[in-house]
Amino acid sequence: MPAEETVLVLRFSAVGDVVLTAPAIEALRAALPKARIVYAVKERLAHLLLHNPAVDEVVALRPGEGPWNYARRLRAVKPTVVLDLHGKIRSKILRALMPGVRKVVWHKRDFRDTVPVKLALRPYHSSMLFADRYHKAVEELVGRAVPRGRLRYFLGPDDVAEAERVLRAAGIDLSRPIFGLSPGANWETKRWPAERFAGLARRALAAGVQVAVQGSESEAGLGALIAQLSPGTVDLCGKLDLRALGGFIARCAAFAANDSGPMHIARALGVPTLAFFGSTDPAMFDFTGHQLLFAGVECAPCSFFGRRRCPRGHFRCMLDLDVDRAWNALEPLLRKGRLPLLSA
């Protein structure tokens, strides 16, 4: 394809999924250095892309905006090819509203996995890294093999300063190491118990490390419980917007999280990360230099995304992960320092 093309990338949500497109966008930019790359994303997530040097323009989907109006705005950028890294009903509609434009759609998973895993007939085991699936779509678009990009997150110029303002107000000493906790996740079966996060926080505090717990306003109960059970932990739930979230994670010496957006931001910033996996498959991501805990019970991973409750009622995939095991994985990360960026 001509290098002067305008590539319209579609990926509307969620935080982690958008962050995980960074290697593919870097590979696309390297393959087509003269192309114009326009990224379509939900307005509340636009900050994840605004400072990525591989992206020329972000066209944000406004709250409540219908597909006809949004498609009109996307057509105005005059795309010559659409790279759909979303692949759901919204992006399908938008593709249909852009006739005459070439479309390339990522392949999310093997079809033979979909029905049996959704019916809980067998566990799901990913055959390749999530980011590699995005990358294969880029290679299809450019028509040749291209070098893989790195998992990177680009902070805005004021992100760290905003986070530091919140941290100072909460009593954090910015001259001392900070251990960040992120106990939330969209699905219950992706959450390591808050009481165990508190146990991990107590170990870190006893080792002389400051601890701060992060979460959305809806996760305030988790933060309050952890702060109550681990006196000295600073509760930042509901106090960090998206830009300050990145700045906060960047200031951490280490970070512990469930399979969630903040976990991917931490990896993308090179912050040593401990990740907990229960109902989802850690083989979807590269944890080189980081640590992950996965119990490997016979019924897990039982889901692509997570579930509201354990389908078998025992929740062993998370309950079999105890605080001792987590601390043994975390302690070397606290001494590690910032990591080189990964390719996936």
Secondary structure, DSSP 8 states (H G I E B T S, - for coil): --TT-EEEEE----HHHHHTTHHHHHHHHHH-TTSEEEEEEEGGGTHHHHT-TT-SEEEEE-TT--HHHHHHHHHTT--SEEEESS-SHHHHHHHHTSTTSEEEE---S-HHHHHHHHTTSS----SS-HHHHHHHHHHHHHTS------------TTHHHHHHHHHHHTT--TTS-EEEEE---SSGGG---HHHHHHHHHHHHHTT-EEEE---GGGHHHHHHHHHHSTT-EE-TTS--HHHHHHHHHT-SEEEEESSHHHHHHHHTT--EEEEESSS-GGGS--TTSEEEE---TT-S--SS--SS-TTS--HHHHT--HHHHHHHHHHHHTT--------
